[in-house]
Amino acid sequence: MKRRTAWLLAGLLGGTLGLLHYLVRMDRYGNFAAPVFVDIPRGTSSLGVAAKLAQAGVIRHPLLYPLARLRRPGRGAQAGEYRFSEPATPAEVFARLAAGDVYLIEIRVPEGSTMFDIAATVERAGLGTAADFVKLARSPKLILDLAPTAPNLEGYLFPSTYRFRRNTPLSDVCRAMTTQFHRVWRELHTHSSTPDANAVVTLASMVEKESALASERAHIAGVYARRDRKGMKLDCDPTVIYAALLTGRWTGAIRRSDLASNARYNTYTHAGLPPGPIANPGRDALAAALAPAETTDLYFVAAPDASGAHIFSKDFDAHSKAVASYRRGQRKHH
């Protein structure tokens, strides 16, 4: 009788362990029709994590989460928000939480993006509206101490790839980008003198929009610096485009009225640099603006072979020939 009872108990125990093994390591569960998010604040207990997962329909029962931890009792869930879109076993859920596989929204800011471009990207990512982002980027409260004369954050939203939580405030999104700008600026600016940061970044933004080849950026910066020293207008097409963007007049092509506009950003009608950057330059363009090449050239135009390179000229006659060559190349390629 005792032996029979022992066998029954052993069978019951084996069956229970087998069932628990199945429920923890094999049973894929997901009681949700659409992706669900589970936020785990720092310091949440194991039972608290289990309750959140069960309430969200990620695990079948709260007890399954601590059971999944038994093999690795020293590890727990890392704080953060997690996204679940597919059924998973409690063991797989625990592994994700222990590894800190939190859900982050990726924002990629290419070099030369304007604050309007970034605002549209932010809105597509679901972090906020484009209008609210632009409003923040134009807020005097967020202007960097480094560049107190800057009219807004244009130029200081550093191009890079960023990752944010879903509920990240737009002010923190801006701050992450300006913090990265500060980091790069400190790495590049190693001289004892303190340059006018707004002037440097403004020049860098023009270089960024004008150049496709990193090897030409210091040369282009040198041309603009030389024109500025001689009191010549900078005649930078991207500044005309930016002026039209600011007033909502940009149609996708530069018109004669754009070139004749009295907008302060238009370098065809105003000498010197515009009031602030016209885009957000990357590291290479900033480096070029901090150390423009010494050159006798005063003009440049795109090469006719559509390579992204430019033809540089010392006088207007040579430049006129280069422009004619460019236009012939345009007709040939179109």
C-alpha positions, 0 to 999 in steps of 0.5 A, a space after each residue: 500500500 505504501 509503495 502504491 501511494 509513493 508511486 502515486 505521489 511520484 506520478 503526481 509530482 512528475 505530472 505537476 512538474 511536467 505541466 509547470 515545465 510546459 506552461 513556463 517553457 513551452 506554452 506560448 500565450 498572448 491574450 491581446 489583439 494588438 501590440 500591448 505595452 507594459 511599463 516596469 518602473 524602477 524598483 518594481 517587485 517580482 510579484 508586481 511585474 507578474 501582475 502587470 504582465 498578467 493584466 496585459 495578457 502577456 502571461 496566462 497567470 501571475 505565478 508563471 513569471 516567478 516560476 520562470 525566474 527559478 533558473 536565474 533567481 539572481 536576475 530580475 526585470 530591468 526598468 523600462 517599457 516593453 512592447 509585446 506583439 506576439 505570443 511568448 512563453 513566460 520563460 521568453 518574457 522573463 528573458 526579455 525583461 532580464 536583458 532589458 529589451 525595452 521598447 524605444 522609438 528610433 529617430 534618424 536625423 540625417 546631416 543637413 536636416 532642417 528643424 522642419 525635417 526633424 519635426 516631420 520625422 518626430 511626428 511620423 514616429 508618434 512622439 508629438 506633432 511637428 508644430 509642437 516640435 518647431 515651436 519648441 525649437 524656436 523657444 528662447 528658453 532652449 537656446 544654448 548658452 554656447 550660442 546666445 545670439 542664435 535665433 533658434 535651435 536650428 543648427 544645434 539639433 545634431 544629426 545622429 540616430 536617437 532612441 526615445 521612449 514613447 512618452 518622452 517629452 519633446 523638450 527632452 527630444 530637443 535636449 538630447 540633440 543639443 546635448 550631442 551637439 555640445 559633445 561634438 563641439 567640445 571634441 572639435 573645438 580644441 583651440 584656446 580662443 573662443 569663436 562666435 559659435 553662431 557664426 561658425 555653425 551658420 557657416 557650417 550649415 551652408 557648407 553642409 547644404 552646398 557640399 556632397 563630398 567631405 573632401 571639398 567642405 573646407 574649400 567651400 568654407 574658405 570660399 565663403 570666408 574669403 567672400 565675406 572678408 572682401 565684403 561680397 555677398 555670399 550668394 548661397 542658394 540654400 539660404 534662399 531656399 531656407 528664407 522661403 521655407 520660413 515664410 511658407 513660400 518654398 515651392 520646390 524650385 528657386 524663383 526669381 522672386 525668391 532671389 530678390 526677396 528682402 528676407 534676412 536669410 537671403 544672402 543674394 540681397 544681404 551681405 554677410 552670414 544669415 542671422 543663424 544656421 539654415 540646417 543642422 550640420 554634421 561633424 565634417 561640416 563643423 570641422 570645415 567651418 572651424 578651420 576653413 581652407 586658405 584659398 584665392 577662389 571666390 566662386 564655385 559651381 557644381 561639376 557638369 558630370 553630376 559627381 557631386 564635385 564642384 569647379 572652383 574659380 578665382 574670378 567671375 569670367 572663369 566662373 561664368 565658363 564653369 556655369 555654362 559647362 554645368 548647364 550643358 551637363 544638365 541638359 545632357 543628363 536630362 
